[in-house]
Amino acid sequence: MSVQELSIKLGISLPKAYELVKQPGFPVLRIGTRILIPIDAYKQWLADQSAKS
């Protein structure tokens, strides 16, 4: 998914979504200047974050 789609899915602003994808450990693929988030890796990251809470 794109950073824009991530922003919508999480209900956060676009700048906050860009901050999130820059965090260490957040799953991203960089293809040229494009930033993509693999859906399966995102779901696993989200589950891991929920388990920490």
Backbone atoms as SQL, in Angstrom:
CREATE TABLE atoms (id INTEGER PRIMARY KEY, chain TEXT, resi INTEGER, resn TEXT, atom TEXT, x REAL, y REAL, z REAL);
INSERT INTO atoms VALUES
  (1, 'A', 1, 'MET', 'N', 0.841, -1.170, 0.000),
  (2, 'A', 1, 'MET', 'CA', 0.000, 0.000, 0.000),
  (3, 'A', 1, 'MET', 'C', 0.892, 1.241, 0.000),
  (4, 'A', 2, 'SER', 'N', 0.349, 2.330, -0.392),
  (5, 'A', 2, 'SER', 'CA', 1.105, 3.586, -0.431),
  (6, 'A', 2, 'SER', 'C', 1.028, 4.275, 0.932),
  (7, 'A', 3, 'VAL', 'N', 1.831, 5.288, 1.108),
  (8, 'A', 3, 'VAL', 'CA', 1.799, 6.060, 2.359),
  (9, 'A', 3, 'VAL', 'C', 0.444, 6.761, 2.500),
  (10, 'A', 4, 'GLN', 'N', -0.117, 7.203, 1.400),
  (11, 'A', 4, 'GLN', 'CA', -1.436, 7.840, 1.429),
  (12, 'A', 4, 'GLN', 'C', -2.501, 6.858, 1.910),
  (13, 'A', 5, 'GLU', 'N', -2.435, 5.613, 1.414),
  (14, 'A', 5, 'GLU', 'CA', -3.390, 4.596, 1.848),
  (15, 'A', 5, 'GLU', 'C', -3.205, 4.263, 3.326),
  (16, 'A', 6, 'LEU', 'N', -1.964, 4.223, 3.775),
  (17, 'A', 6, 'LEU', 'CA', -1.671, 3.986, 5.189),
  (18, 'A', 6, 'LEU', 'C', -2.290, 5.084, 6.049),
  (19, 'A', 7, 'SER', 'N', -2.153, 6.321, 5.605),
  (20, 'A', 7, 'SER', 'CA', -2.710, 7.461, 6.317),
  (21, 'A', 7, 'SER', 'C', -4.223, 7.310, 6.496),
  (22, 'A', 8, 'ILE', 'N', -4.891, 6.918, 5.436),
  (23, 'A', 8, 'ILE', 'CA', -6.347, 6.739, 5.483),
  (24, 'A', 8, 'ILE', 'C', -6.710, 5.565, 6.387),
  (25, 'A', 9, 'LYS', 'N', -5.999, 4.453, 6.227),
  (26, 'A', 9, 'LYS', 'CA', -6.282, 3.230, 6.995),
  (27, 'A', 9, 'LYS', 'C', -6.130, 3.473, 8.499),
  (28, 'A', 10, 'LEU', 'N', -5.114, 4.224, 8.891),
  (29, 'A', 10, 'LEU', 'CA', -4.875, 4.487, 10.307),
  (30, 'A', 10, 'LEU', 'C', -5.610, 5.720, 10.826),
  (31, 'A', 11, 'GLY', 'N', -6.155, 6.519, 9.923),
  (32, 'A', 11, 'GLY', 'CA', -6.861, 7.728, 10.341),
  (33, 'A', 11, 'GLY', 'C', -5.930, 8.794, 10.868),
  (34, 'A', 12, 'ILE', 'N', -4.738, 8.883, 10.261),
  (35, 'A', 12, 'ILE', 'CA', -3.762, 9.895, 10.679),
  (36, 'A', 12, 'ILE', 'C', -3.453, 10.801, 9.498),
  (37, 'A', 13, 'SER', 'N', -2.841, 11.929, 9.782),
  (38, 'A', 13, 'SER', 'CA', -2.503, 12.864, 8.715),
  (39, 'A', 13, 'SER', 'C', -1.372, 12.298, 7.860),
  (40, 'A', 14, 'LEU', 'N', -1.244, 12.812, 6.664),
  (41, 'A', 14, 'LEU', 'CA', -0.191, 12.362, 5.756),
  (42, 'A', 14, 'LEU', 'C', 1.199, 12.622, 6.327),
  (43, 'A', 15, 'PRO', 'N', 1.467, 13.806, 6.914),
  (44, 'A', 15, 'PRO', 'CA', 2.793, 14.014, 7.521),
  (45, 'A', 15, 'PRO', 'C', 3.093, 13.008, 8.637),
  (46, 'A', 16, 'LYS', 'N', 2.086, 12.649, 9.448),
  (47, 'A', 16, 'LYS', 'CA', 2.286, 11.652, 10.504),
  (48, 'A', 16, 'LYS', 'C', 2.573, 10.284, 9.900),
  (49, 'A', 17, 'ALA', 'N', 1.927, 9.960, 8.793),
  (50, 'A', 17, 'ALA', 'CA', 2.176, 8.680, 8.123),
  (51, 'A', 17, 'ALA', 'C', 3.617, 8.629, 7.617),
  (52, 'A', 18, 'TYR', 'N', 4.114, 9.735, 7.077),
  (53, 'A', 18, 'TYR', 'CA', 5.513, 9.770, 6.628),
  (54, 'A', 18, 'TYR', 'C', 6.472, 9.636, 7.804),
  (55, 'A', 19, 'GLU', 'N', 6.124, 10.227, 8.950),
  (56, 'A', 19, 'GLU', 'CA', 6.951, 10.056, 10.151),
  (57, 'A', 19, 'GLU', 'C', 6.991, 8.587, 10.555),
  (58, 'A', 20, 'LEU', 'N', 5.835, 7.929, 10.481),
  (59, 'A', 20, 'LEU', 'CA', 5.738, 6.522, 10.868),
  (60, 'A', 20, 'LEU', 'C', 6.600, 5.634, 9.981),
  (61, 'A', 21, 'VAL', 'N', 6.572, 5.860, 8.671),
  (62, 'A', 21, 'VAL', 'CA', 7.348, 4.991, 7.776),
  (63, 'A', 21, 'VAL', 'C', 8.854, 5.204, 7.926),
  (64, 'A', 22, 'LYS', 'N', 9.255, 6.295, 8.559),
  (65, 'A', 22, 'LYS', 'CA', 10.675, 6.547, 8.800),
  (66, 'A', 22, 'LYS', 'C', 11.162, 5.929, 10.105),
  (67, 'A', 23, 'GLN', 'N', 10.231, 5.392, 10.916),
  (68, 'A', 23, 'GLN', 'CA', 10.596, 4.790, 12.193),
  (69, 'A', 23, 'GLN', 'C', 11.359, 3.493, 11.980),
  (70, 'A', 24, 'PRO', 'N', 12.395, 3.243, 12.774),
  (71, 'A', 24, 'PRO', 'CA', 13.108, 1.963, 12.672),
  (72, 'A', 24, 'PRO', 'C', 12.154, 0.803, 12.975),
  (73, 'A', 25, 'GLY', 'N', 12.223, -0.229, 12.175),
  (74, 'A', 25, 'GLY', 'CA', 11.391, -1.401, 12.389),
  (75, 'A', 25, 'GLY', 'C', 10.078, -1.392, 11.636),
  (76, 'A', 26, 'PHE', 'N', 9.690, -0.235, 11.083),
  (77, 'A', 26, 'PHE', 'CA', 8.446, -0.199, 10.309),
  (78, 'A', 26, 'PHE', 'C', 8.730, -0.754, 8.918),
  (79, 'A', 27, 'PRO', 'N', 7.920, -1.712, 8.452),
  (80, 'A', 27, 'PRO', 'CA', 8.200, -2.372, 7.173),
  (81, 'A', 27, 'PRO', 'C', 7.911, -1.491, 5.959),
  (82, 'A', 28, 'VAL', 'N', 8.938, -1.164, 5.205),
  (83, 'A', 28, 'VAL', 'CA', 8.751, -0.388, 3.975),
  (84, 'A', 28, 'VAL', 'C', 9.626, -0.956, 2.865),
  (85, 'A', 29, 'LEU', 'N', 9.176, -0.739, 1.658),
  (86, 'A', 29, 'LEU', 'CA', 9.968, -1.020, 0.461),
  (87, 'A', 29, 'LEU', 'C', 10.179, 0.307, -0.231),
  (88, 'A', 30, 'ARG', 'N', 11.391, 0.597, -0.557),
  (89, 'A', 30, 'ARG', 'CA', 11.682, 1.826, -1.301),
  (90, 'A', 30, 'ARG', 'C', 12.059, 1.431, -2.722),
  (91, 'A', 31, 'ILE', 'N', 11.270, 1.896, -3.658),
  (92, 'A', 31, 'ILE', 'CA', 11.515, 1.628, -5.072),
  (93, 'A', 31, 'ILE', 'C', 11.716, 2.991, -5.727),
  (94, 'A', 32, 'GLY', 'N', 12.972, 3.327, -5.952),
  (95, 'A', 32, 'GLY', 'CA', 13.277, 4.678, -6.424),
  (96, 'A', 32, 'GLY', 'C', 12.898, 5.656, -5.326),
  (97, 'A', 33, 'THR', 'N', 12.048, 6.601, -5.667),
  (98, 'A', 33, 'THR', 'CA', 11.602, 7.576, -4.666),
  (99, 'A', 33, 'THR', 'C', 10.278, 7.159, -4.024),
  (100, 'A', 34, 'ARG', 'N', 9.700, 6.064, -4.507),
  (101, 'A', 34, 'ARG', 'CA', 8.417, 5.598, -3.987),
  (102, 'A', 34, 'ARG', 'C', 8.594, 4.809, -2.701),
  (103, 'A', 35, 'ILE', 'N', 7.692, 5.015, -1.773),
  (104, 'A', 35, 'ILE', 'CA', 7.687, 4.264, -0.519),
  (105, 'A', 35, 'ILE', 'C', 6.418, 3.422, -0.513),
  (106, 'A', 36, 'LEU', 'N', 6.603, 2.105, -0.408),
  (107, 'A', 36, 'LEU', 'CA', 5.467, 1.192, -0.359),
  (108, 'A', 36, 'LEU', 'C', 5.538, 0.360, 0.913),
  (109, 'A', 37, 'ILE', 'N', 4.376, 0.001, 1.430),
  (110, 'A', 37, 'ILE', 'CA', 4.298, -0.797, 2.638),
  (111, 'A', 37, 'ILE', 'C', 3.704, -2.154, 2.259),
  (112, 'A', 38, 'PRO', 'N', 4.478, -3.245, 2.424),
  (113, 'A', 38, 'PRO', 'CA', 3.933, -4.575, 2.138),
  (114, 'A', 38, 'PRO', 'C', 2.806, -4.890, 3.132),
  (115, 'A', 39, 'ILE', 'N', 1.647, -5.281, 2.634),
  (116, 'A', 39, 'ILE', 'CA', 0.465, -5.455, 3.485),
  (117, 'A', 39, 'ILE', 'C', 0.674, -6.529, 4.551),
  (118, 'A', 40, 'ASP', 'N', 1.228, -7.683, 4.179),
  (119, 'A', 40, 'ASP', 'CA', 1.430, -8.751, 5.169),
  (120, 'A', 40, 'ASP', 'C', 2.401, -8.312, 6.262),
  (121, 'A', 41, 'ALA', 'N', 3.480, -7.645, 5.878),
  (122, 'A', 41, 'ALA', 'CA', 4.452, -7.162, 6.863),
  (123, 'A', 41, 'ALA', 'C', 3.836, -6.078, 7.743),
  (124, 'A', 42, 'TYR', 'N', 2.987, -5.237, 7.165),
  (125, 'A', 42, 'TYR', 'CA', 2.286, -4.195, 7.927),
  (126, 'A', 42, 'TYR', 'C', 1.373, -4.830, 8.971),
  (127, 'A', 43, 'LYS', 'N', 0.611, -5.860, 8.562),
  (128, 'A', 43, 'LYS', 'CA', -0.291, -6.529, 9.499),
  (129, 'A', 43, 'LYS', 'C', 0.484, -7.172, 10.641),
  (130, 'A', 44, 'GLN', 'N', 1.635, -7.767, 10.335),
  (131, 'A', 44, 'GLN', 'CA', 2.466, -8.373, 11.369),
  (132, 'A', 44, 'GLN', 'C', 3.015, -7.304, 12.308),
  (133, 'A', 45, 'TRP', 'N', 3.466, -6.175, 11.752),
  (134, 'A', 45, 'TRP', 'CA', 3.977, -5.069, 12.567),
  (135, 'A', 45, 'TRP', 'C', 2.873, -4.552, 13.492),
  (136, 'A', 46, 'LEU', 'N', 1.669, -4.419, 12.947),
  (137, 'A', 46, 'LEU', 'CA', 0.546, -3.921, 13.734),
  (138, 'A', 46, 'LEU', 'C', 0.222, -4.883, 14.879),
  (139, 'A', 47, 'ALA', 'N', 0.235, -6.186, 14.592),
  (140, 'A', 47, 'ALA', 'CA', -0.010, -7.186, 15.633),
  (141, 'A', 47, 'ALA', 'C', 1.073, -7.126, 16.703),
  (142, 'A', 48, 'ASP', 'N', 2.319, -6.964, 16.279),
  (143, 'A', 48, 'ASP', 'CA', 3.434, -6.861, 17.229),
  (144, 'A', 48, 'ASP', 'C', 3.285, -5.631, 18.116),
  (145, 'A', 49, 'GLN', 'N', 2.869, -4.509, 17.533),
  (146, 'A', 49, 'GLN', 'CA', 2.685, -3.279, 18.299),
  (147, 'A', 49, 'GLN', 'C', 1.541, -3.428, 19.288),
  (148, 'A', 50, 'SER', 'N', 0.472, -4.121, 18.875),
  (149, 'A', 50, 'SER', 'CA', -0.673, -4.327, 19.769),
  (150, 'A', 50, 'SER', 'C', -0.293, -5.224, 20.937),
  (151, 'A', 51, 'ALA', 'N', 0.575, -6.197, 20.686),
  (152, 'A', 51, 'ALA', 'CA', 1.004, -7.109, 21.739),
  (153, 'A', 51, 'ALA', 'C', 1.870, -6.392, 22.785),
  (154, 'A', 52, 'LYS', 'N', 2.577, -5.358, 22.362),
  (155, 'A', 52, 'LYS', 'CA', 3.455, -4.613, 23.284),
  (156, 'A', 52, 'LYS', 'C', 2.652, -3.758, 24.249),
  (157, 'A', 53, 'SER', 'N', 1.447, -3.375, 23.860),
  (158, 'A', 53, 'SER', 'CA', 0.644, -2.463, 24.694),
  (159, 'A', 53, 'SER', 'C', 0.086, -3.135, 25.914);
